Every structure is written in C-alpha cells, then in structure tokens.
Amino acid sequence: VGPVSITLDDFGTLPDRDGDLSFAADLESGGRFTWKGAIGVNPIRSDGRVELIDGHLPIAKKYLQDLLPVRVADGRTQVVTDYAVTYDGGALRATLGGGSIEVTGLTIHTEDDDAELLRVPVVRVSGLGIAWPEREVTVEDVTVEGLHAAVWREPDGAIEPLRTLAAATTGVEDAGSPAAPMERGDEDPASGWHVALARLAIDDLGVGVEDRTVDPPFRTGIAGTAIEVIGIDSRPGARFEFTLTTNVETGGSASASGRLGVLPGPAIDATVAVDALALQPLQAYLDELARLRIASGSVSLEGRLTSDDEEALRYRGGVEL
C-alpha cells in the first residue's frame, strides 16, 4: 500500500467535537482507496464515505490462496458507500447507505489446468444498505450481464467444480455430503438477519454442461438466458415474482413465469413451457440401455408447475412428442 495521505482537521476530545478526516491510499493492485468523513471520540463516532476505485481482483489470490481452489484471472471492482458508526454506553450502532458495487471483466479459471470456469463482463449492485443492531440488509437492484459458466460431471459421478469448491471450504470432498452439524451453543451467523432485494436481473446467461459418465460424453448447455426476480425477501413464507427465458444449445427453448419461495422450504407456482427440445442428443444415454438410435424428434410441453411444503413437485399440463 502506498503512497498514503492522511489529513485530520479540527479534531478534539471534548464532547460532540468532531474532526474532519481525509485518507487516501494507492493499493498494491493499482486501485485507490479513499475515506472522507467526520470522526469523534466523545462519544466514539464517525460518518462519511468510503470508496474503492479500480480494485484489481486477481490480487485476492495472494491473500486467500488457502481458501480459493480457483484462480481469479482478471477483474476490476469499484465500491462506494456512505456510513455512520457510533459506540456509546457499550452499544454499537452502524449503518451503510446508498452503497454501490460494480465488478467488470471478472474471469475465474481452474487452478490445475487453467480452464475457464466463469466469465462475467458486468455485475452491478445499487442501493445497498446495512443496519446494525437491526440486522437488516436491503438492496435495490442487482444486475448481472453476460455470465458464462461451465459445469461437468466426472466419471465417478462428482459434479465439478462443486466438489472442488466444497472440499476447499468445508474439507468434505463429496459435494453431495451433508455439512457437519453445528455444536450445541453455536449460533448461525446468518440467524436473525433480514435480507431484502427489490430486483435481480440476469441477462445473457450461459452455462455449458458436460456429462463424462457416458461415452461419448454428453454435451449441452443453455444460452441467451434472461432471468428477472422481483421482491426477494428472506422472511419465511415470502413469495416473489420471476420470469425466465432460455435457449438450449442442443435444440429447443424454455420459459417460465410465476412465484417462488425459499423459506421455510422451496416453493414454486409457475406456468412453464418447453418448445421443441431435441431428443437426438440423448443418444449417449440410450446406448447404455438398448440398441436403438434416435434419428430425430423433439418434445414440447406447456402447463403449470407447483410445489410447497406439503406437496412434491407437480406438473399439470400437456406434453407433445
């Protein structure tokens, strides 16, 4: 870090006597961090604005190498937020408001063979707010543009890169294994927090999928996917509107719209449609069952998909082969 510039004006220890602080530093990654605001010690308090401009994300590997089984090949970030903190009478109160985060050019590769796992041209977060001790997190908008990712199933059945990520974060190599139970007296760090996101939009999402348990490997994916979710809320029983459209790389398209829920359990009530989903790419799976060949064909459907705490996933509608 450096060079560093610090300025503190009109600072005093008398009650309600605040000084003006200005701090700026050039970072090792080439970015710049600035902090401007008021600061006082009687009581302890500060309010102002912090900014991280043009932070270079690959530098994270240097400090988190034991936690990241992947390599951040590229990416820049900008973070801006207003804040207010007071500590008086043993009580801490802190708020962030009007926060924004922008990540551009994010690319993540595997550590061993340097294959691209994830590419995200743009992520924007706006209207970020956090309040303590209220335990409130609010976000006005999250927009993700052009995200492309790769997922594959190894011959042993493991899903990558989920297995690698799970092993690095939990020490459990099987991504499908349950996490170790919490010890009695342990508190879930997320408990008691309320999170609300007004809008999530994902544009031009693409995911490549490969199944290496069959020979030849089955390859497909989705492309040009658009997802919008409105009114996401962590309160149990909350429902939020969503729309989804996507194209299947091996032929066909799909869409859905309706309502989703997460807590106390996943729930959906939506109209769904699949148009001309190609069947011939499934030949690799048929080869293991019978000596038959799918020369051509597709499947389409349109109906309603529902589930809740008391009912398993259910589809009601038509199917055309």
N, C-alpha and C positions, 0 to 999 in steps of 0.2 A: 504494500500500500504506500502511495506517495506520489507527488508531494501532498502535504496536508496543510490546510488553512483553517485556523480556529480564531473566532472573534467573539468576545463576551463583553457587552456594554451595560453599564448601569446596574450591575449585579450587587445585591446586598442581602444581609441576613435578617433584616427587620421584617416583621410580619407584613405579608402581602406586598413585598418589594421584589418585583420580577426583573430579571435581566434579559437582554436580547442576545441570543446565541446564534452564531453562524458557523457551520462546519462544512468543509468540503474536502474530498479526497479523491485522487485518481487511483483506480484499482489496478491490481496486477493484470486483470483480464483486459484492460483497456477501457473499461467503463468508468463512470464517475458517480460518486455518492455525495449527496448534499443533504444537510439538515439545517433548517431555519425555524426558530421559534422562541418562545418565552420560557424562562426557567426560574424557579424559585425554590427556596429551602424551608420556608416557614409560613405555611406547611410545604412539604415536598410536592412540587407540581411542575408540569411542563405541557405546553401545547404548541403546535406548529405544523410543519410539513416536512416529510422526508421523500427523497427522490433517488432512484437508481436508474441511471441513464446508460443505455448501450452495454448492459452487462453481458459478458461472454459466457454462455452456459457450459461449454466444454471444460472450463476451469473447475466445475463441480467434481469431476472425476478425481482430481488431485486430492481433494479433501474428503471425499466419500468413497474412496476406492474399495473399502471393505464392505460397503453396503450396496454398491452398484455392480451387478454382474454384466452390465452392458456399457457401451461407450457412447457418450454424447459427442457426436462428430461435429455438430455445428448448431448454432442457435444464438440469438440475441434476445435480451429482455429489457423492458422498461417498467418500473414500478413507481407509482406516485400515490401518496395518501396523506390526508390530514390526520392528526392525532391529538388526544388530550389525555393526560395521566395525572392523577392526584393520589397521594398517600397521606392520609390524615387520621389520627386516632387509631392506628392499626388497621385501617381499612383501605384497600386498594380499589381504585376505580379507573378504568381505562377504556377508551373508545377510539376506533378508527372510523373515518368517514370520508365519503367521496373518493374511495380508493379505485385505482385502475391498474391493470396488469396487461402488458402486451408482450407476447412471445412471437418472434419471427424466425423463419428458417430453421426450425428445430428438426434435427436428424439424429436418430439413435441407431447404432449398429451393434451387432453381437460382438462380444469380446474376443472369441476364439477365431472365427473366420471372417470377421468384419462384414458380414452380410447386413443389409439394411432391414431393420425391424419396423421402424416408424419414421414417417416423414410428415411434418405439419408445417405448412407455409405460414399460417397465421392463427394465433389464439388471442382473443381479446376478452378481458373481464372488465366490466364497468359497474360503477355504483356499489363498490364493496364497502360493507360496514361491519364492524365487530364491536360488541359491548360486553364488558366485564364489570360487575359480577352477574349481570343479567344472562350471560351465556347465550347471546344472540349473534347469529351471523346472517346478514342479508346481502343479496347480490341482485342487482337489477338485470344484468344481461351477461351471458357467456356465449361468444361466437367462435366456432372452430371452422376453419376453411381449409379444404383440400387434404384432410388427414388420410394417409395411406399407411396400412399396417400389413404385416404378414403373420400368419398362424399356421402351424403344421402339426400333424400327429405322427410321432415316431413309430417305428415297427413294434416297439414294446407297448404301445398304446398311450404313452405320455403325451400331453399337449404342451408344445413349446411355442413361445418362450415362457409359458406359465410355470412349467416345472422349474426352470432355472430361476425365475423371479421368486418363487415360493421358497426354494432352497436358500436363497440369499437372505430373505427377510425373516424366515421362521426357522431355518435349519432343517426343514422337512422336505425331502426331495420329491415325494409324491404330491403333485399339485392337488390331487383329489382327497388327500388325507385331512381329517378334521384338525383344527388348531387345538393346541393343548388347552385344557380348561384352566380358567383363572383360579388362583388360590383364594380361599376364603379371606375376606377382608380387602382383597384387591378391588380397586374401583376402575371401571371402564372409563378411560379418558374422555370418551365421546358422550357419556351419560349426562343427561341434564341439559345438553345443548339443543337449541332450536336453530335449524338452518332453513332458510327460505331463498329460493332462486326464482325470480319473476319469469325469466325466459332463457331457454337453452336452444341454440340453433347450431346444427352441424350441416355444413354444405359440402358437396362433392366428396363424401366419404368413400373410401375404397379399402377393401380387405381381401388379400389373397389367401386362399385356403388350399392346403395340400394334405392328403391322407397317404402316408407312406406304409400303411399296413396292408395295402393291396398292391398287386403287380400287374400292370404298370401303375404307378401312383395316380390317384385321382386328384385332379386339379380343377379348381373353380374359384369363385370369388364374387364379390359384389362391387359395383362401381356406380359413380354418379348418385350416390345415396344422399338424400336430404331428410333431415330429422328436425322437428321443432317440438319442444315441450314447454308448456305454459303453466306457471303456478306450482312449481316443485316445492314441497313442504315436508319437513321431517316429522311432523306431528302424526301419531298413529291415527289411521283412518282417513288421512288426507288423500284426495284424488286429484290428478292433474291431467289436462288435455294434451294429446300428442297427435302428430301426423308423421307419416313415414312413406317415402317412395324410394325404390331401388331397382337396379338392373342386375341380373345375374349374368356373369361373364360367359357361361356355357350356354346361355339362351334362356330368355324369359324375363319377366319383371314382376314386381310385387308392390303392394301398397297397403297401408293400414291407417286407421284414424279412430280415436276414441279416448278412453280414460284409463290411466294407470294408477296403481297404488304400490307402496313399498312396505309400509308398516301397518299392522303387526306382521303381515306376510304379503308376498307378492300377489297382486290382483290386476286383472285386465278386463275391460269390456269394450270391444272394438269391432268395427267392420274390417274385414280383410279380403284381399283379392290377390290371386296369383294368375298371371296371364302367360300361357304358352311356355311353361317350364320344360325345357328339353330333357328327355329321358335317356337319349343315347349316351351321354357322358357317364351314366351309371353302369355301363357295361362291365367295368372292372369288378364291381360287386356281384353282378350276375354270373360272371365267370367262375366264382367260387361256389356257386350253388347248382348250376345246370349248364349243359352245353347248348346254350341258346344265344342268339345275337339280336340285339336291339338295333334294327335297321333305321328306324325313325320313330317319332312320336313325341307327344308333349302332354302335359296335364295343366288344367286350369281350374280354379275354384273361386267361389265368391260366397261369403257368408259372415257369420258373427262368431268371434272368439271370446269366451268368457272364462273367468276363474275367480275364486275368492277363498276365504279361509276354510269354508266347508265343502267346496266343490273343486275337484281336479279340473285341469284344463279341458275345456269342452268346445267343440266346433259344431256349429249348426249352419248348414248351407248346402250348396250344390258343388259337385265335382264333375269335370268333363275330361275325358281321356281321349 
